[in-house]
Amino acid sequence: MNVTFIPMFHTENIKYGPVSVFLLYYDDFVTEQHLHNLLPKEQLRLEQFSHPSRKREYVATRVLRTMHFGNEPILYSDIGAPYVKGEGFISISHANHVVGMAYCKDFQVGLDLEPIHEKVMRVKHKFLSAEETRLTNTQSVEEMIKVWSGKEALYKLAGRKKIIFAENLLLSPIDKLRWKGRICFPNTTKEVEMTIDTKDNFVISINASPVYEVK
C-alpha cells in the first residue's frame, strides 16, 4: 500500500493480487485550477454539469487518470465500460470525496466504492436473494453494504443491461475478505472471486481474478 500527499489531494494505491486500485481523496477544490488535467472534449463535457460536487468528481477522476496514464482519453465500450487504449482494463467508481480507479493489464475488472450508510437497510429486500438472506447477517449495516457493493461490481462484469440484482447477481461469503460471485442468466452462468474490503467509512469491491464461465 502506497500513500502520497500532493496539494489538494491525498492518493493511495492498494494491490489486490494482480489488480491495482488507485484512490484519490479530495475536499472541496476549485475545478478551474485543474483544467490542465482535462482533454478538450472533457472540458466541454465538464461545462454540462451544473452541480459543483459533480464537477469536482469529474475533474478528480481525470486528475487520477493523468497521474497513472497521462492524458490518454478514457474511452467507453458499447455497454459503458471504461478503458484506456493500449493500457489494459480499468474500472471507475466514486464514494464521498474519493474516486477510485482499478487497473489490470490482463483481465476485465469491476470496481465499486460504496459509503457505509443506514439507508441500505430500507432497500435490502430488493437486492438480497433467499440464499443471501440465509447466509449473511441481514441486521448488519456494514455487511449489507458489502453485499450491495459486491453486486454493483458484479454488474460491471456482467456485460449487459437489464439485470435483476436479487436474481442475476449472487454472492456468498468465503471468509472475511473473499466472496464467491455468480452472474446467472438463462443460457450461461459465470463465476468470479470477489474481494470486498472495508476502508475507513466505505467499502471497496473488486475482482482480483478473472471471470470464468461455468460449464
ZADREN-794940 format. One line per field, with one value per residue: residue number from 1; residue in one letter; x, y, z of N, C-alpha, C in turn. Coordinates in nm, 3 decimals, always signed. Layout:
N
num NUM, ...
residu a, ...
n_u X, ...
n_v Y, ...
n_w Z, ...
ca_u X, ...
ca_v Y, ...
ca_w Z, ...
c_u X, ...
c_v Y, ...
c_w Z, ...
This chain:
215
num 1, 2, 3, 4, 5, 6, 7, 8, 9, 10, 11, 12, 13, 14, 15, 16, 17, 18, 19, 20, 21, 22, 23, 24, 25, 26, 27, 28, 29, 30, 31, 32, 33, 34, 35, 36, 37, 38, 39, 40, 41, 42, 43, 44, 45, 46, 47, 48, 49, 50, 51, 52, 53, 54, 55, 56, 57, 58, 59, 60, 61, 62, 63, 64, 65, 66, 67, 68, 69, 70, 71, 72, 73, 74, 75, 76, 77, 78, 79, 80, 81, 82, 83, 84, 85, 86, 87, 88, 89, 90, 91, 92, 93, 94, 95, 96, 97, 98, 99, 100, 101, 102, 103, 104, 105, 106, 107, 108, 109, 110, 111, 112, 113, 114, 115, 116, 117, 118, 119, 120, 121, 122, 123, 124, 125, 126, 127, 128, 129, 130, 131, 132, 133, 134, 135, 136, 137, 138, 139, 140, 141, 142, 143, 144, 145, 146, 147, 148, 149, 150, 151, 152, 153, 154, 155, 156, 157, 158, 159, 160, 161, 162, 163, 164, 165, 166, 167, 168, 169, 170, 171, 172, 173, 174, 175, 176, 177, 178, 179, 180, 181, 182, 183, 184, 185, 186, 187, 188, 189, 190, 191, 192, 193, 194, 195, 196, 197, 198, 199, 200, 201, 202, 203, 204, 205, 206, 207, 208, 209, 210, 211, 212, 213, 214, 215
residu m, n, v, t, f, i, p, m, f, h, t, e, n, i, k, y, g, p, v, s, v, f, l, l, y, y, d, d, f, v, t, e, q, h, l, h, n, l, l, p, k, e, q, l, r, l, e, q, f, s, h, p, s, r, k, r, e, y, v, a, t, r, v, l, r, t, m, h, f, g, n, e, p, i, l, y, s, d, i, g, a, p, y, v, k, g, e, g, f, i, s, i, s, h, a, n, h, v, v, g, m, a, y, c, k, d, f, q, v, g, l, d, l, e, p, i, h, e, k, v, m, r, v, k, h, k, f, l, s, a, e, e, t, r, l, t, n, t, q, s, v, e, e, m, i, k, v, w, s, g, k, e, a, l, y, k, l, a, g, r, k, k, i, i, f, a, e, n, l, l, l, s, p, i, d, k, l, r, w, k, g, r, i, c, f, p, n, t, t, k, e, v, e, m, t, i, d, t, k, d, n, f, v, i, s, i, n, a, s, p, v, y, e, v, k
n_u +0.085, +0.069, +0.098, +0.042, +0.088, -0.030, -0.066, -0.397, -0.494, -0.505, -0.352, -0.375, -0.257, -0.361, -0.298, -0.455, -0.383, -0.312, -0.434, -0.452, -0.570, -0.632, -0.668, -0.807, -0.836, -1.027, -1.105, -1.326, -1.252, -1.123, -1.239, -1.156, -0.886, -0.764, -0.793, -0.602, -0.565, -0.760, -0.877, -0.958, -1.225, -1.318, -1.322, -1.531, -1.738, -1.739, -1.852, -2.118, -2.213, -2.391, -2.394, -2.174, -2.042, -2.060, -1.904, -1.653, -1.612, -1.593, -1.366, -1.174, -1.160, -1.035, -0.794, -0.684, -0.665, -0.472, -0.249, -0.175, -0.195, -0.127, -0.232, -0.409, -0.717, -1.019, -1.196, -1.507, -1.683, -1.939, -2.123, -2.076, -1.844, -1.541, -1.217, -0.863, -0.695, -0.463, -0.352, -0.478, -0.725, -0.969, -1.162, -1.400, -1.504, -1.695, -1.708, -1.794, -1.625, -1.406, -1.243, -1.210, -0.998, -0.963, -0.715, -0.601, -0.382, -0.434, -0.698, -1.057, -1.191, -1.404, -1.500, -1.622, -1.697, -1.842, -2.016, -2.062, -2.377, -2.689, -2.927, -2.930, -3.055, -3.320, -3.369, -3.272, -3.419, -3.470, -3.244, -3.137, -3.109, -3.293, -3.111, -2.891, -3.001, -3.016, -2.745, -2.604, -2.549, -2.818, -2.886, -2.675, -2.542, -2.298, -2.239, -2.455, -2.404, -2.169, -2.266, -2.436, -2.247, -2.069, -2.236, -2.279, -2.024, -2.014, -2.212, -2.084, -1.916, -2.080, -2.155, -2.386, -2.711, -3.024, -3.057, -3.150, -3.084, -3.129, -3.168, -2.998, -2.739, -2.534, -2.407, -2.188, -2.038, -1.689, -1.464, -1.344, -1.266, -1.301, -1.539, -1.766, -1.873, -2.151, -2.277, -2.570, -2.759, -3.023, -2.903, -2.638, -2.388, -2.168, -1.874, -1.684, -1.421, -1.460, -1.313, -1.400, -1.365, -1.321, -1.271, -1.184, -1.460, -1.600, -1.672, -1.476, -1.508, -1.389, -1.277, -1.015, -0.929, -0.987, -1.315, -1.494, -1.654, -1.905, -1.938
n_v -0.120, +0.212, +0.548, +0.883, +1.234, +1.521, +1.863, +1.963, +1.706, +1.366, +1.068, +0.713, +0.385, +0.058, -0.287, -0.571, -0.871, -0.922, -0.686, -0.335, -0.080, +0.248, +0.522, +0.843, +1.095, +1.381, +1.717, +2.000, +2.177, +2.413, +2.372, +2.488, +2.530, +2.300, +2.229, +2.166, +1.898, +1.790, +1.679, +1.851, +1.773, +1.673, +1.899, +2.036, +1.861, +1.885, +2.137, +2.088, +1.999, +2.105, +2.101, +2.170, +1.962, +1.742, +1.831, +1.846, +1.577, +1.473, +1.608, +1.523, +1.253, +1.267, +1.384, +1.174, +0.984, +1.112, +1.105, +0.836, +0.744, +0.948, +1.190, +1.029, +0.949, +0.855, +0.595, +0.438, +0.132, -0.044, -0.113, +0.068, +0.035, +0.153, +0.217, +0.241, +0.296, +0.060, +0.020, -0.159, -0.296, -0.103, +0.023, +0.239, +0.415, +0.592, +0.742, +0.918, +1.207, +1.073, +0.916, +0.623, +0.411, +0.114, -0.105, -0.343, -0.532, -0.770, -0.881, -0.818, -0.583, -0.505, -0.245, -0.116, +0.147, +0.208, +0.408, +0.358, +0.336, +0.387, +0.372, +0.159, -0.049, -0.014, -0.093, -0.345, -0.574, -0.564, -0.638, -0.870, -1.222, -1.526, -1.715, -1.553, -1.404, -1.598, -1.667, -1.439, -1.168, -1.004, -0.800, -0.637, -0.333, -0.280, -0.530, -0.558, -0.343, -0.440, -0.658, -0.523, -0.351, -0.540, -0.654, -0.437, -0.417, -0.668, -0.624, -0.456, -0.637, -0.806, -0.749, -0.670, -0.510, -0.448, -0.606, -0.803, -0.761, -0.933, -1.176, -1.226, -1.159, -1.291, -1.357, -1.519, -1.561, -1.635, -1.599, -1.349, -1.147, -1.248, -1.334, -1.544, -1.484, -1.489, -1.473, -1.496, -1.612, -1.720, -1.881, -1.902, -1.922, -1.745, -1.727, -1.570, -1.474, -1.245, -0.968, -0.805, -0.532, -0.334, +0.007, +0.272, +0.474, +0.351, +0.090, -0.127, -0.299, -0.550, -0.756, -0.977, -1.166, -1.332, -1.342, -1.643, -1.885, -2.112, -2.447
n_w +0.000, -0.096, +0.000, -0.084, -0.054, -0.210, -0.315, -0.250, -0.288, -0.172, -0.219, -0.267, -0.316, -0.360, -0.362, -0.489, -0.536, -0.877, -0.941, -0.933, -0.724, -0.746, -0.543, -0.491, -0.272, -0.188, -0.089, -0.095, -0.389, -0.629, -0.938, -1.176, -1.149, -1.220, -1.480, -1.667, -1.654, -1.805, -2.120, -2.432, -2.518, -2.280, -2.121, -2.240, -2.181, -1.903, -1.871, -1.898, -1.661, -1.379, -1.101, -0.834, -0.685, -0.854, -1.065, -0.938, -0.882, -1.141, -1.241, -1.053, -1.116, -1.366, -1.292, -1.145, -1.351, -1.514, -1.349, -1.363, -1.626, -1.793, -2.036, -2.178, -2.334, -2.158, -2.267, -2.375, -2.380, -2.571, -2.377, -2.186, -2.034, -1.902, -2.052, -2.119, -2.405, -2.519, -2.269, -2.096, -1.876, -1.705, -1.427, -1.285, -0.995, -0.741, -0.415, -0.113, -0.155, -0.261, -0.528, -0.720, -0.914, -1.072, -1.202, -1.435, -1.624, -1.756, -1.740, -1.735, -1.506, -1.229, -1.033, -0.726, -0.509, -0.204, +0.018, +0.369, +0.491, +0.662, +0.518, +0.348, +0.475, +0.433, +0.178, +0.134, +0.086, -0.181, -0.321, -0.212, -0.240, -0.157, -0.063, +0.004, +0.208, +0.400, +0.437, +0.512, +0.749, +0.800, +0.969, +0.997, +0.908, +0.778, +0.658, +0.483, +0.314, +0.202, +0.051, -0.128, -0.254, -0.360, -0.551, -0.719, -0.829, -0.958, -1.145, -1.325, -1.438, -1.570, -1.832, -1.963, -1.986, -1.807, -1.561, -1.285, -0.960, -0.739, -0.856, -1.077, -1.001, -0.769, -0.440, -0.210, +0.107, +0.155, +0.324, +0.555, +0.375, +0.115, -0.137, -0.311, -0.629, -0.850, -1.177, -1.323, -1.589, -1.814, -2.019, -1.954, -1.698, -1.495, -1.291, -1.030, -0.813, -0.561, -0.392, -0.105, +0.073, +0.370, +0.409, +0.596, +0.599, +0.398, +0.155, -0.044, -0.341, -0.553, -0.823, -0.802, -0.970, -1.287, -1.449, -1.504, -1.714, -1.619, -1.689
ca_u +0.000, +0.146, +0.019, +0.111, +0.016, +0.002, -0.159, -0.540, -0.534, -0.434, -0.367, -0.339, -0.259, -0.378, -0.287, -0.531, -0.326, -0.265, -0.516, -0.420, -0.680, -0.580, -0.767, -0.776, -0.925, -1.026, -1.205, -1.372, -1.143, -1.166, -1.218, -1.087, -0.742, -0.714, -0.839, -0.492, -0.576, -0.871, -0.865, -1.058, -1.361, -1.356, -1.357, -1.666, -1.828, -1.746, -1.941, -2.257, -2.252, -2.428, -2.370, -2.030, -1.988, -2.047, -1.789, -1.531, -1.599, -1.548, -1.228, -1.090, -1.138, -0.935, -0.666, -0.635, -0.626, -0.349, -0.141, -0.134, -0.195, -0.106, -0.354, -0.482, -0.861, -1.096, -1.291, -1.614, -1.732, -2.082, -2.203, -2.038, -1.727, -1.430, -1.085, -0.760, -0.642, -0.326, -0.303, -0.540, -0.863, -0.989, -1.298, -1.404, -1.616, -1.685, -1.778, -1.794, -1.495, -1.299, -1.264, -1.125, -0.977, -0.897, -0.642, -0.540, -0.334, -0.465, -0.839, -1.157, -1.213, -1.522, -1.473, -1.727, -1.675, -1.975, -2.016, -2.140, -2.489, -2.802, -3.043, -2.928, -3.145, -3.456, -3.382, -3.201, -3.509, -3.473, -3.125, -3.098, -3.179, -3.328, -2.987, -2.811, -3.068, -2.980, -2.600, -2.543, -2.608, -2.904, -2.902, -2.551, -2.535, -2.175, -2.249, -2.549, -2.331, -2.076, -2.341, -2.477, -2.129, -2.022, -2.325, -2.251, -1.903, -2.053, -2.289, -1.987, -1.853, -2.182, -2.150, -2.518, -2.804, -3.148, -3.018, -3.219, -2.976, -3.162, -3.178, -2.889, -2.609, -2.542, -2.284, -2.183, -1.909, -1.588, -1.402, -1.366, -1.245, -1.332, -1.676, -1.790, -1.973, -2.209, -2.356, -2.658, -2.858, -3.082, -2.818, -2.499, -2.354, -2.027, -1.833, -1.564, -1.394, -1.459, -1.258, -1.484, -1.280, -1.368, -1.166, -1.236, -1.606, -1.660, -1.637, -1.415, -1.536, -1.310, -1.237, -0.870, -0.906, -1.081, -1.445, -1.490, -1.785, -1.928, -1.995
ca_v +0.000, +0.335, +0.668, +1.004, +1.359, +1.628, +1.973, +1.945, +1.567, +1.260, +0.949, +0.585, +0.272, -0.070, -0.402, -0.693, -0.963, -0.853, -0.566, -0.214, +0.015, +0.381, +0.606, +0.984, +1.162, +1.526, +1.803, +2.098, +2.246, +2.495, +2.286, +2.562, +2.524, +2.168, +2.200, +2.112, +1.752, +1.750, +1.695, +1.948, +1.718, +1.659, +2.033, +2.064, +1.777, +1.944, +2.254, +2.042, +1.970, +2.227, +2.088, +2.176, +1.834, +1.656, +1.883, +1.805, +1.433, +1.451, +1.655, +1.435, +1.130, +1.295, +1.402, +1.039, +0.927, +1.174, +1.055, +0.699, +0.715, +1.069, +1.249, +0.936, +0.962, +0.743, +0.552, +0.355, +0.027, -0.036, -0.127, +0.173, +0.000, +0.240, +0.159, +0.328, +0.223, +0.014, +0.008, -0.269, -0.282, -0.017, +0.040, +0.363, +0.429, +0.708, +0.747, +1.056, +1.274, +0.983, +0.849, +0.505, +0.355, -0.016, -0.132, -0.474, -0.547, -0.899, -0.920, -0.716, -0.559, -0.430, -0.178, -0.033, +0.211, +0.233, +0.459, +0.281, +0.421, +0.315, +0.360, +0.028, -0.140, +0.005, -0.146, -0.472, -0.676, -0.551, -0.695, -0.996, -1.346, -1.605, -1.776, -1.448, -1.372, -1.704, -1.678, -1.314, -1.102, -0.901, -0.693, -0.559, -0.233, -0.299, -0.649, -0.531, -0.259, -0.528, -0.732, -0.427, -0.307, -0.653, -0.671, -0.327, -0.456, -0.777, -0.565, -0.405, -0.753, -0.890, -0.724, -0.649, -0.427, -0.514, -0.710, -0.804, -0.789, -1.044, -1.300, -1.247, -1.135, -1.362, -1.357, -1.599, -1.533, -1.740, -1.561, -1.208, -1.060, -1.310, -1.377, -1.608, -1.413, -1.560, -1.395, -1.604, -1.585, -1.847, -1.963, -1.904, -1.882, -1.713, -1.714, -1.491, -1.448, -1.103, -0.917, -0.697, -0.481, -0.212, +0.108, +0.392, +0.478, +0.298, -0.046, -0.147, -0.430, -0.567, -0.893, -0.988, -1.276, -1.316, -1.411, -1.763, -1.942, -2.245, -2.540
ca_w +0.000, -0.105, +0.028, -0.127, -0.033, -0.302, -0.287, -0.279, -0.299, -0.099, -0.302, -0.206, -0.408, -0.291, -0.451, -0.464, -0.634, -0.996, -0.965, -0.857, -0.702, -0.720, -0.476, -0.478, -0.177, -0.210, -0.027, -0.193, -0.458, -0.743, -1.055, -1.283, -1.127, -1.259, -1.616, -1.747, -1.650, -1.891, -2.265, -2.481, -2.514, -2.139, -2.072, -2.290, -2.102, -1.770, -1.876, -1.897, -1.523, -1.306, -0.956, -0.804, -0.640, -0.974, -1.137, -0.867, -0.903, -1.279, -1.252, -0.971, -1.193, -1.471, -1.223, -1.115, -1.480, -1.560, -1.264, -1.394, -1.770, -1.871, -2.093, -2.263, -2.307, -2.106, -2.369, -2.320, -2.469, -2.604, -2.256, -2.093, -1.954, -1.939, -2.077, -2.175, -2.519, -2.512, -2.132, -2.025, -1.829, -1.588, -1.377, -1.208, -0.901, -0.653, -0.287, -0.066, -0.163, -0.304, -0.656, -0.734, -1.047, -1.070, -1.326, -1.453, -1.761, -1.818, -1.744, -1.703, -1.363, -1.188, -0.905, -0.665, -0.379, -0.150, +0.155, +0.466, +0.531, +0.720, +0.429, +0.281, +0.546, +0.382, +0.041, +0.122, +0.032, -0.326, -0.385, -0.150, -0.275, -0.039, -0.013, +0.067, +0.334, +0.495, +0.457, +0.558, +0.866, +0.744, +1.067, +0.997, +0.802, +0.701, +0.574, +0.374, +0.219, +0.131, -0.050, -0.231, -0.327, -0.440, -0.667, -0.811, -0.902, -1.047, -1.256, -1.423, -1.502, -1.635, -1.975, -2.023, -1.910, -1.764, -1.466, -1.156, -0.865, -0.650, -0.933, -1.173, -0.937, -0.641, -0.361, -0.087, +0.172, +0.171, +0.451, +0.590, +0.259, -0.014, -0.163, -0.440, -0.707, -0.964, -1.272, -1.370, -1.692, -1.858, -2.105, -1.910, -1.561, -1.478, -1.152, -1.008, -0.672, -0.529, -0.267, -0.055, +0.181, +0.436, +0.415, +0.660, +0.606, +0.277, +0.118, -0.176, -0.402, -0.674, -0.855, -0.816, -1.064, -1.399, -1.455, -1.588, -1.741, -1.561, -1.789
c_u +0.088, +0.054, +0.102, +0.024, +0.064, -0.098, -0.300, -0.585, -0.446, -0.459, -0.319, -0.352, -0.265, -0.371, -0.374, -0.485, -0.274, -0.339, -0.469, -0.546, -0.617, -0.692, -0.718, -0.880, -0.915, -1.132, -1.256, -1.251, -1.201, -1.136, -1.138, -0.936, -0.681, -0.757, -0.729, -0.491, -0.685, -0.836, -0.973, -1.201, -1.411, -1.391, -1.496, -1.770, -1.847, -1.845, -2.088, -2.307, -2.281, -2.393, -2.221, -1.970, -1.969, -1.927, -1.659, -1.506, -1.543, -1.402, -1.134, -1.060, -1.031, -0.799, -0.603, -0.589, -0.491, -0.229, -0.085, -0.123, -0.166, -0.238, -0.421, -0.631, -0.918, -1.204, -1.395, -1.662, -1.881, -2.171, -2.161, -1.920, -1.608, -1.302, -0.993, -0.689, -0.495, -0.272, -0.359, -0.680, -0.868, -1.136, -1.296, -1.524, -1.590, -1.757, -1.773, -1.652, -1.380, -1.339, -1.166, -1.115, -0.900, -0.831, -0.586, -0.501, -0.398, -0.613, -0.928, -1.177, -1.341, -1.501, -1.597, -1.676, -1.811, -1.965, -2.104, -2.252, -2.609, -2.914, -3.044, -3.026, -3.289, -3.477, -3.320, -3.290, -3.513, -3.355, -3.079, -3.178, -3.213, -3.202, -2.900, -2.871, -3.031, -2.832, -2.535, -2.615, -2.690, -2.932, -2.780, -2.550, -2.412, -2.183, -2.346, -2.486, -2.234, -2.149, -2.383, -2.358, -2.074, -2.106, -2.308, -2.125, -1.932, -2.130, -2.196, -1.919, -1.951, -2.189, -2.286, -2.603, -2.922, -3.119, -3.100, -3.119, -3.003, -3.167, -3.054, -2.749, -2.614, -2.405, -2.297, -2.045, -1.820, -1.514, -1.423, -1.356, -1.299, -1.477, -1.680, -1.902, -2.021, -2.293, -2.441, -2.761, -2.910, -2.987, -2.673, -2.487, -2.205, -1.997, -1.704, -1.546, -1.380, -1.386, -1.344, -1.423, -1.344, -1.251, -1.225, -1.389, -1.672, -1.607, -1.579, -1.449, -1.462, -1.288, -1.086, -0.830, -1.010, -1.214, -1.430, -1.630, -1.793, -1.995, -2.117
c_v +0.124, +0.454, +0.789, +1.125, +1.461, +1.739, +1.941, +1.800, +1.477, +1.132, +0.825, +0.475, +0.143, -0.182, -0.517, -0.794, -0.885, -0.723, -0.452, -0.129, +0.147, +0.465, +0.749, +1.048, +1.313, +1.593, +1.898, +2.166, +2.321, +2.417, +2.356, +2.559, +2.394, +2.129, +2.145, +1.959, +1.699, +1.772, +1.792, +1.897, +1.703, +1.794, +2.073, +1.985, +1.836, +2.060, +2.214, +2.010, +2.101, +2.220, +2.086, +2.042, +1.738, +1.701, +1.838, +1.656, +1.403, +1.492, +1.565, +1.305, +1.152, +1.324, +1.266, +0.969, +0.979, +1.126, +0.922, +0.669, +0.838, +1.122, +1.159, +0.947, +0.837, +0.712, +0.459, +0.256, +0.046, -0.047, -0.028, +0.142, +0.085, +0.161, +0.267, +0.249, +0.188, -0.008, -0.114, -0.232, -0.190, -0.021, +0.158, +0.363, +0.548, +0.679, +0.893, +1.112, +1.179, +0.923, +0.734, +0.461, +0.224, -0.040, -0.274, -0.488, -0.665, -0.936, -0.806, -0.705, -0.480, -0.376, -0.107, +0.020, +0.251, +0.287, +0.372, +0.372, +0.334, +0.289, +0.229, -0.069, -0.128, -0.060, -0.285, -0.582, -0.674, -0.619, -0.828, -1.113, -1.420, -1.668, -1.674, -1.405, -1.473, -1.702, -1.552, -1.260, -0.983, -0.787, -0.602, -0.462, -0.256, -0.420, -0.629, -0.439, -0.343, -0.605, -0.639, -0.384, -0.418, -0.674, -0.557, -0.358, -0.570, -0.725, -0.515, -0.519, -0.834, -0.869, -0.706, -0.562, -0.514, -0.635, -0.692, -0.850, -0.912, -1.179, -1.329, -1.231, -1.189, -1.368, -1.451, -1.581, -1.657, -1.719, -1.412, -1.116, -1.117, -1.358, -1.446, -1.533, -1.495, -1.463, -1.496, -1.552, -1.718, -1.937, -1.971, -1.864, -1.858, -1.698, -1.633, -1.474, -1.298, -1.077, -0.798, -0.650, -0.356, -0.117, +0.236, +0.384, +0.432, +0.158, -0.045, -0.288, -0.439, -0.716, -0.894, -1.106, -1.265, -1.389, -1.533, -1.821, -2.083, -2.333, -2.612
c_w +0.000, -0.085, -0.011, -0.099, -0.137, -0.275, -0.336, -0.272, -0.212, -0.176, -0.229, -0.311, -0.328, -0.394, -0.400, -0.568, -0.754, -1.027, -0.874, -0.844, -0.661, -0.660, -0.469, -0.388, -0.201, -0.123, -0.134, -0.257, -0.577, -0.870, -1.164, -1.268, -1.176, -1.401, -1.705, -1.746, -1.743, -2.038, -2.313, -2.476, -2.371, -2.078, -2.119, -2.212, -1.962, -1.765, -1.871, -1.756, -1.451, -1.158, -0.927, -0.762, -0.756, -1.056, -1.071, -0.887, -1.041, -1.296, -1.173, -1.044, -1.299, -1.410, -1.194, -1.243, -1.524, -1.478, -1.313, -1.543, -1.856, -1.924, -2.195, -2.232, -2.242, -2.209, -2.306, -2.426, -2.494, -2.481, -2.147, -2.005, -1.996, -1.966, -2.130, -2.283, -2.500, -2.372, -2.060, -1.980, -1.708, -1.547, -1.282, -1.116, -0.810, -0.521, -0.242, -0.065, -0.188, -0.438, -0.664, -0.878, -1.032, -1.204, -1.324, -1.600, -1.831, -1.826, -1.698, -1.553, -1.343, -1.049, -0.856, -0.532, -0.325, -0.009, +0.246, +0.521, +0.570, +0.619, +0.351, +0.345, +0.495, +0.246, +0.025, +0.063, -0.121, -0.394, -0.324, -0.207, -0.146, +0.021, +0.058, +0.200, +0.442, +0.532, +0.514, +0.680, +0.818, +0.842, +1.073, +0.879, +0.714, +0.609, +0.459, +0.269, +0.138, +0.021, -0.164, -0.318, -0.415, -0.564, -0.768, -0.893, -0.999, -1.168, -1.366, -1.498, -1.586, -1.786, -2.041, -1.931, -1.865, -1.675, -1.337, -1.050, -0.779, -0.722, -1.016, -1.112, -0.795, -0.573, -0.242, -0.025, +0.177, +0.302, +0.470, +0.468, +0.129, -0.021, -0.298, -0.510, -0.824, -1.047, -1.349, -1.471, -1.745, -1.936, -2.060, -1.764, -1.553, -1.329, -1.144, -0.857, -0.651, -0.398, -0.225, +0.077, +0.241, +0.453, +0.472, +0.666, +0.476, +0.249, -0.023, -0.222, -0.534, -0.698, -0.878, -0.905, -1.174, -1.378, -1.543, -1.602, -1.684, -1.664, -1.733
